[in-house]
Amino acid sequence: MSVATIQSDRLGANPFVVEGPIVSGSGIPGPNFSLGAIAGGDRESEWVYCQLVLASQTTLQPGQWFQWTRDYVASLLTTAAAVVGQRCGVFSGAAQPPTLTGGPVGVITLAAGTYYIWLQRNGQAPSQVATATAALVVAETTATAGQASAPASATATTKAIANVNFAAANQTFTATTVNGSNLLGGIAGLSAGSGPFIGAAVAGTGIAGGTTISGITYSPNGVVQSITLSANATANGTGIIITATGVLEATLMRPFLSKVN
């Protein structure tokens, strides 16, 4: 059964730090919190402390979906592996490179081993999504590990993810492009903490097809100052409308796998 405690910010908890790999006899302590421990943040955010066992080298990206068991053992969410009734949430991003590559607050590549991570279950969060329909409060699994979808109607045989909402099907903002540079400046039209997010696909005049966001710099109050792209811009432009898809802001309300569609 559960034990009732006062939920508050946990001293020392950092949801953007991946702990591990934990190797018996190495002298590296872990886990550093009780499995299932909760850490809180602003904008109603909550993270759950889980164990993650990787059989091979794996890259974790902001917005990837995970499910976890009642023992708080997490795994990347797919339609085939999804278990109805289990809780789920997203990886918010990594702030340090404990093993191979990673950070700040971005993608991290981990070698095989046992890790401990914080997974977000409540509040505004990045979400990897194949399709997003605004104002829905349900999404569904896909065959792609860590990716969800929110189509206008359910896809047969997928698993429904209850209690998740997308404000829009994509995100738009304006920026300045410089031919031959992979930096977007002059960012406008964004709110603090609302994205865009690392890994999102971007499109716009002077942006090559297949370009994604590889880095973001923020002001002290959380407003995006500049964006690093995976490819150089092909033209100069000011006030260019940029559309981001693939990793969108979602509102998580303690989602869980509710049924087979």
Secondary structure as UniProt FT lines:
FT   TURN            11..12
FT   TURN            15..16
FT   TURN            24..25
FT   TURN            35..36
FT   STRAND          38..40
FT   TURN            43..44
FT   STRAND          46..54
FT   STRAND          58..60
FT   TURN            62..63
FT   STRAND          65..68
FT   TURN            70..71
FT   STRAND          73..76
FT   TURN            79..81
FT   TURN            84..85
FT   STRAND          87..90
FT   STRAND          101..102
FT   STRAND          108..110
FT   STRAND          113..132
FT   TURN            134..135
FT   STRAND          138..141
FT   TURN            145..146
FT   STRAND          148..150
FT   TURN            156..157
FT   STRAND          159..166
FT   STRAND          171..177
FT   TURN            179..180
FT   STRAND          183..188
FT   TURN            192..193
FT   TURN            198..199
FT   STRAND          201..203
FT   TURN            205..206
FT   TURN            209..210
FT   STRAND          212..218
FT   TURN            220..221
FT   STRAND          224..229
FT   STRAND          237..245
FT   STRAND          247..260
//
